[in-house]
């Protein structure tokens, strides 16, 4: 009977130990499940962040390409305007040379008119003197 009591006591002790082990394992399982759930949430957050970053990268790339195109267009327009400006400068220089030439011709014409007026006056004086004689 004593062996039976000892065996019962040992079985009770082993049963209690196994129940404690099962309780510990259940606690560990709950912790592992909570950790897994948190990790899944983190993975979803990271996936969403990755998609957002990819979308932002695509938008930035499109914006960069648009800016490059706009800069290229602006450079072409600037080059065209520079050529046009050079044409205007040349036209202004030609107009200035023409103006100076016309002014010079006008001065020469005024001088010639003055010379002819003096000659005309001299000839009229000579004519009056001749007619008076």
Residue pairs with C-beta under 8 A, 6 or more apart in sequence:
none
